[in-house]
Amino acid sequence: MRVGERVVFDASIAPIELHVEVGATIAIGDDVYVASGTSMEAQRSICIGARACIGAFTKIIDLVGGTFR
């Protein structure tokens, strides 16, 4: 997992969940804001670009093969 500079994880309302499978990656660019309740699950790769704003209770999941495991 790689987290850029000045990234804000705002878990003031609800926890933020980051799940990274063995061999997978989550990369978060500089100046990113991640709001409360956000959940990211990487089976292979998730890349969030610089200056992104992730809204509250957003789910970001990469699906290997198009189905949940």
PyMOL commands that place a pseudoatom at each C-alpha (Angstrom):
pseudoatom trace, name=CA, resn=MET, resi=1, chain=A, elem=C, hetatm=0, pos=[0.000, 0.000, 0.000]
pseudoatom trace, name=CA, resn=ARG, resi=2, chain=A, elem=C, hetatm=0, pos=[1.263, 3.476, -0.899]
pseudoatom trace, name=CA, resn=VAL, resi=3, chain=A, elem=C, hetatm=0, pos=[-0.184, 6.681, 0.557]
pseudoatom trace, name=CA, resn=GLY, resi=4, chain=A, elem=C, hetatm=0, pos=[0.862, 10.036, -0.865]
pseudoatom trace, name=CA, resn=GLU, resi=5, chain=A, elem=C, hetatm=0, pos=[1.571, 13.268, 0.964]
pseudoatom trace, name=CA, resn=ARG, resi=6, chain=A, elem=C, hetatm=0, pos=[-1.130, 15.335, 2.701]
pseudoatom trace, name=CA, resn=VAL, resi=7, chain=A, elem=C, hetatm=0, pos=[-3.734, 12.540, 2.504]
pseudoatom trace, name=CA, resn=VAL, resi=8, chain=A, elem=C, hetatm=0, pos=[-6.597, 12.998, 4.974]
pseudoatom trace, name=CA, resn=PHE, resi=9, chain=A, elem=C, hetatm=0, pos=[-8.476, 9.991, 6.360]
pseudoatom trace, name=CA, resn=ASP, resi=10, chain=A, elem=C, hetatm=0, pos=[-11.518, 11.527, 8.095]
pseudoatom trace, name=CA, resn=ALA, resi=11, chain=A, elem=C, hetatm=0, pos=[-13.028, 8.775, 10.262]
pseudoatom trace, name=CA, resn=SER, resi=12, chain=A, elem=C, hetatm=0, pos=[-14.892, 11.229, 12.514]
pseudoatom trace, name=CA, resn=ILE, resi=13, chain=A, elem=C, hetatm=0, pos=[-18.326, 9.659, 11.833]
pseudoatom trace, name=CA, resn=ALA, resi=14, chain=A, elem=C, hetatm=0, pos=[-17.511, 6.033, 10.941]
pseudoatom trace, name=CA, resn=PRO, resi=15, chain=A, elem=C, hetatm=0, pos=[-14.383, 3.871, 10.521]
pseudoatom trace, name=CA, resn=ILE, resi=16, chain=A, elem=C, hetatm=0, pos=[-12.543, 3.654, 7.201]
pseudoatom trace, name=CA, resn=GLU, resi=17, chain=A, elem=C, hetatm=0, pos=[-11.773, 0.108, 5.996]
pseudoatom trace, name=CA, resn=LEU, resi=18, chain=A, elem=C, hetatm=0, pos=[-8.814, -0.788, 3.775]
pseudoatom trace, name=CA, resn=HIS, resi=19, chain=A, elem=C, hetatm=0, pos=[-8.490, -4.460, 2.768]
pseudoatom trace, name=CA, resn=VAL, resi=20, chain=A, elem=C, hetatm=0, pos=[-5.564, -5.559, 0.589]
pseudoatom trace, name=CA, resn=GLU, resi=21, chain=A, elem=C, hetatm=0, pos=[-5.327, -9.191, -0.544]
pseudoatom trace, name=CA, resn=VAL, resi=22, chain=A, elem=C, hetatm=0, pos=[-1.903, -10.845, -0.661]
pseudoatom trace, name=CA, resn=GLY, resi=23, chain=A, elem=C, hetatm=0, pos=[-0.110, -9.555, -3.760]
pseudoatom trace, name=CA, resn=ALA, resi=24, chain=A, elem=C, hetatm=0, pos=[-2.613, -6.711, -4.315]
pseudoatom trace, name=CA, resn=THR, resi=25, chain=A, elem=C, hetatm=0, pos=[-1.964, -2.966, -3.996]
pseudoatom trace, name=CA, resn=ILE, resi=26, chain=A, elem=C, hetatm=0, pos=[-3.774, 0.206, -3.025]
pseudoatom trace, name=CA, resn=ALA, resi=27, chain=A, elem=C, hetatm=0, pos=[-2.082, 3.431, -4.165]
pseudoatom trace, name=CA, resn=ILE, resi=28, chain=A, elem=C, hetatm=0, pos=[-3.436, 6.790, -3.019]
pseudoatom trace, name=CA, resn=GLY, resi=29, chain=A, elem=C, hetatm=0, pos=[-2.009, 9.955, -4.578]
pseudoatom trace, name=CA, resn=ASP, resi=30, chain=A, elem=C, hetatm=0, pos=[-1.111, 13.269, -2.969]
pseudoatom trace, name=CA, resn=ASP, resi=31, chain=A, elem=C, hetatm=0, pos=[-3.717, 15.656, -1.484]
pseudoatom trace, name=CA, resn=VAL, resi=32, chain=A, elem=C, hetatm=0, pos=[-6.523, 13.058, -1.367]
pseudoatom trace, name=CA, resn=TYR, resi=33, chain=A, elem=C, hetatm=0, pos=[-9.439, 13.323, 1.063]
pseudoatom trace, name=CA, resn=VAL, resi=34, chain=A, elem=C, hetatm=0, pos=[-11.110, 10.076, 2.198]
pseudoatom trace, name=CA, resn=ALA, resi=35, chain=A, elem=C, hetatm=0, pos=[-14.386, 10.616, 4.100]
pseudoatom trace, name=CA, resn=SER, resi=36, chain=A, elem=C, hetatm=0, pos=[-15.874, 8.575, 6.944]
pseudoatom trace, name=CA, resn=GLY, resi=37, chain=A, elem=C, hetatm=0, pos=[-17.240, 5.129, 6.221]
pseudoatom trace, name=CA, resn=THR, resi=38, chain=A, elem=C, hetatm=0, pos=[-15.211, 4.617, 3.043]
pseudoatom trace, name=CA, resn=SER, resi=39, chain=A, elem=C, hetatm=0, pos=[-14.282, 1.018, 2.258]
pseudoatom trace, name=CA, resn=MET, resi=40, chain=A, elem=C, hetatm=0, pos=[-11.607, -0.086, -0.241]
pseudoatom trace, name=CA, resn=GLU, resi=41, chain=A, elem=C, hetatm=0, pos=[-11.015, -3.740, -1.097]
pseudoatom trace, name=CA, resn=ALA, resi=42, chain=A, elem=C, hetatm=0, pos=[-8.188, -4.620, -3.485]
pseudoatom trace, name=CA, resn=GLN, resi=43, chain=A, elem=C, hetatm=0, pos=[-7.943, -8.119, -4.929]
pseudoatom trace, name=CA, resn=ARG, resi=44, chain=A, elem=C, hetatm=0, pos=[-5.507, -6.891, -7.568]
pseudoatom trace, name=CA, resn=SER, resi=45, chain=A, elem=C, hetatm=0, pos=[-5.063, -3.090, -7.731]
pseudoatom trace, name=CA, resn=ILE, resi=46, chain=A, elem=C, hetatm=0, pos=[-6.796, 0.149, -6.789]
pseudoatom trace, name=CA, resn=CYS, resi=47, chain=A, elem=C, hetatm=0, pos=[-5.229, 3.491, -7.764]
pseudoatom trace, name=CA, resn=ILE, resi=48, chain=A, elem=C, hetatm=0, pos=[-6.679, 6.799, -6.527]
pseudoatom trace, name=CA, resn=GLY, resi=49, chain=A, elem=C, hetatm=0, pos=[-5.214, 9.804, -8.351]
pseudoatom trace, name=CA, resn=ALA, resi=50, chain=A, elem=C, hetatm=0, pos=[-3.909, 13.014, -6.809]
pseudoatom trace, name=CA, resn=ARG, resi=51, chain=A, elem=C, hetatm=0, pos=[-6.396, 15.575, -5.479]
pseudoatom trace, name=CA, resn=ALA, resi=52, chain=A, elem=C, hetatm=0, pos=[-9.329, 13.117, -5.442]
pseudoatom trace, name=CA, resn=CYS, resi=53, chain=A, elem=C, hetatm=0, pos=[-12.137, 13.506, -2.931]
pseudoatom trace, name=CA, resn=ILE, resi=54, chain=A, elem=C, hetatm=0, pos=[-13.819, 10.256, -1.837]
pseudoatom trace, name=CA, resn=GLY, resi=55, chain=A, elem=C, hetatm=0, pos=[-17.313, 10.835, -0.391]
pseudoatom trace, name=CA, resn=ALA, resi=56, chain=A, elem=C, hetatm=0, pos=[-18.685, 9.354, 2.814]
pseudoatom trace, name=CA, resn=PHE, resi=57, chain=A, elem=C, hetatm=0, pos=[-19.610, 5.646, 2.796]
pseudoatom trace, name=CA, resn=THR, resi=58, chain=A, elem=C, hetatm=0, pos=[-18.132, 5.060, -0.675]
pseudoatom trace, name=CA, resn=LYS, resi=59, chain=A, elem=C, hetatm=0, pos=[-17.121, 1.497, -1.562]
pseudoatom trace, name=CA, resn=ILE, resi=60, chain=A, elem=C, hetatm=0, pos=[-14.245, 0.956, -4.004]
pseudoatom trace, name=CA, resn=ILE, resi=61, chain=A, elem=C, hetatm=0, pos=[-13.745, -2.694, -4.950]
pseudoatom trace, name=CA, resn=ASP, resi=62, chain=A, elem=C, hetatm=0, pos=[-11.808, -4.251, -7.826]
pseudoatom trace, name=CA, resn=LEU, resi=63, chain=A, elem=C, hetatm=0, pos=[-13.464, -7.478, -8.867]
pseudoatom trace, name=CA, resn=VAL, resi=64, chain=A, elem=C, hetatm=0, pos=[-11.187, -10.146, -10.232]
pseudoatom trace, name=CA, resn=GLY, resi=65, chain=A, elem=C, hetatm=0, pos=[-13.202, -12.124, -12.760]
pseudoatom trace, name=CA, resn=GLY, resi=66, chain=A, elem=C, hetatm=0, pos=[-16.249, -9.882, -12.235]
pseudoatom trace, name=CA, resn=THR, resi=67, chain=A, elem=C, hetatm=0, pos=[-17.553, -11.664, -9.138]
pseudoatom trace, name=CA, resn=PHE, resi=68, chain=A, elem=C, hetatm=0, pos=[-17.122, -11.365, -5.401]
pseudoatom trace, name=CA, resn=ARG, resi=69, chain=A, elem=C, hetatm=0, pos=[-15.017, -14.016, -3.743]
for i in range(1, 69): cmd.bond("trace and resi %d" % i, "trace and resi %d" % (i + 1))
show_as sticks, trace
zoom trace
